Amino acid sequence: MTQNHTSGWQRILAGAGLLITSPVLAGAAAGIKLSDGGAVFYRATRAGVARVPFTMYKLRTMRHGADQAGSITAADDPRVFPFGRWLRQLKVDELPQLLNVVRGEMALVGPRPEAVDIVREYYLPWMDETLTVPPGITGPGSLHFIAQDRQLPRDPAQAREVYAREILPIKLAHELVYIRSRSLGYEIQLIVRTLLRMFSADGLFESAAELEGREARAILGGIGSQTS
């Protein structure tokens, strides 16, 4: 299976997803306007393949200018307005990234794109392997840390440090499990698991998640032995 083939079906599926979810996006846009006013969409600069930056789209969930304090947010971050917090809990704020997939900047499945400053300041050489494939909306790392905001301190600066030092290495090790075992079947499985996880009904794939966890720990163990 070639990468072009993979990108092709994901872009078609993303286009269909935009059409299907357009009423949800319209309702969310109206809610943002009514609750906080201003822009509906948030444009974030993220690192793509080979660290090349691109603009990633999200529904805006933080108050204007709040991202200047950092892009990493905790579950109770005061910068997030109430309706935005609800959008985050349902992952509705991520739906505009389907447009990134249609444009070929992202894939449905792949490592989550990180902020350029996170990549520049915290990425170790082994982590660059996650930048050899298009960033994605979902993947093993995203599923493993689907509620990562609950593990972070409220202060944005502290949240950034905890994320980069403690969560990021484990997350990227999970993404390497996907990268090193890519297949159409695996990608479809991850999409299905993501949809089920949104409704807290992913028990059918518990063994798959456990296997990814073991392989991710093995990757981290191998890296540790090489650097010790």
N, C-alpha and C positions, 0 to 999 in steps of 0.2 A: 504494500500500500504506500503510495507516494504522499508526500506532504501536500502537494497541490490537490490531490483527491480529498484529503482530510479537510483542508481549508475550504474546498468547494462545498461539501455537504454541510459544514458548520455555518458557512455564510448564508446558505439557503435557509437552513433551520432558524438562524438568527433573524433573517428577514421575516419569516413567518411568525416568529415570536414577537417581533415588534408590532405586527398587524394584530395579533391576538390580544396582546397586552395594552394596546393603545387606549382602550377605555380606562384601564387602571392608571396608566400614565397621565391621562387627562384629569382624572379625579385627584390624583396626587398633586398635580400641578396647581389645581384650584385650591387644594388644601394648603399648600405652601404659600400661595398668594394671600389667602385669607388669614392665615395664622402668623405669618412673619413679613409678608410683603416682599417686594424686590424680585431678584432673579430666581427662576425656577431651577435652572441647571447649574451645577458646579463643575468647572473645568479644572482638572488636576493634571499637572505634568508628571508623567510616570516614565520609568526606564523600560524600554522595549528590548527587542532582540539586539544583542551586542551593545547594550547600554544606550542605544539611540532613543532620545526622549520623544514622547508623543503625548497628545492631549486625550485624557480619559474622561468620559462623561458620567456624571452621577446626578441624581436629584439632590438639590441642596437641602441639607438637614441641620447645618450650623448657622448661627447668626452671621451677618455680614462681617467679613474681615477676621472672623474667629480663627480661621486656619493659619493665620500668621503666627500663632502660638505653637503650631505643630499639627501634623496630619494624623497622628495617632490619638485615638479617643477611647476613653473608658466608658463603661455602661452608663454611669451617672455624670458624665462630663457636662458641666454647666453651660458649655458653649452650644450644646444641641438643644434646639427649641422643642417643646412637647410633641408637636405633630411630627417633627423630624425624627424624634426618638422612636415613635411608632413605626415610621417608614423603615427605620434601621432594623427594628426587631423582626419585621416581616421580610427584610431584604429587598423591599420594593425600590429602595434608592439605587440599587445596582442595575435595574432594568435598562437604563439608557446605554449601558455598555454593549447591549446588543447592536447598537449602531456602530460601535468600534469594531465588532466582529464583521458586520456587513462591509465595512470599509477596509477590512483586512489588517487592521492594526492589532487586533486581539483574536483569540479563539474562544470557543465555548469552554474548552478544557485546556488547562495549562497553568503554570505557576502564576499566582496573583502578582500583578505589576506593583512594584514598590516605588515609593517616592525617590526621586533622583538623589536627594541628599542622604537618604538611608543607604542607597547602593554605594554612593561615593564614600561615605564615612565608615560603614560597618561591614561591607561585603568582604569576605576572605576569598582567596583564590579559588577554592573548591566550589564556592557559591555561584561563580560565574557560569557554571554548567547550566544553571536554571535560566540563563539569558541566551541560550542557544536555540530556544523554541519560542514561538509567539506566546506572550502572556495570556492568561485565560480568566474567565469569569469564575470557574470552579476547578478544583483539583483535590488531590489527597490532602495537601496542606490546608487548604481552605476548609475542607470538611472536618479535619482534626481540630482546627481552632475556630469552628464556626461561631463560637461564643467567646472569642478571645478578649472582647472588651470587658468581660466580667473578671478577667484575671489581671487587669491593669489598674494602677493607682489613679486617683482622680486628677492629680496634677499633670498637665500635659507634658512638662519636661521629664518628670519621673516616668510617665507612661511610655514615652519615647525610649528612654534608656532601658526599661524593663523589657519592652518589646524587642529591641535590637539585640540585647544581651542574652535573654532567656528564651523568648518565643521564636525569633527568626531562625536560628540554626535548626531547631526541631522541625519547623514548618518547611524549610527548604529541603531538608533531608527527605521529608515525605514527598515533596515535589520531584525529587530525583528518582524516587521509586517509580513514579509515573513516566518520567522521561526515559528511563532505561528499560521500560516494559511497554512502550506505547503500542497500541493496536486499536483498531476500530471498535472491537468488542469492549475493551477496557474503557475507552472514551464514552461509549454509550452507557456502560455500567455507572460511571461517575456522574453522568448527567441524571440518570434515574435516581441514584443515591441522593443527589442534591435536591431534587424535587421532593423525594420522600422525607428528607431531613427537614425541609421547610415545614412539613406537617407532623414532625416528630414521629415518623413511621418508617424508620430506616433499619429496624431490627433484622430484616431479612439479609442484610449485607454486613452483619456484625463480624463474621469471620473474615471478610475481605478487609475491613478496617483493621482488625487485629494483625492480619498478615502484613499490611502496609506498615503498621507500627513496628513490627519485628524487623522488617527490612530497613526501615528508617534508622532504627537503633543500631543495626549492623553497619550502616553507612557511616553514622557518627562515630561508632567504635573504630572503624577502619581509619577514619580521618585522625582520630585521637592517637592511634598507634603510630601513624606516619609522622606526627609532629612531636611525639614524646622522645 
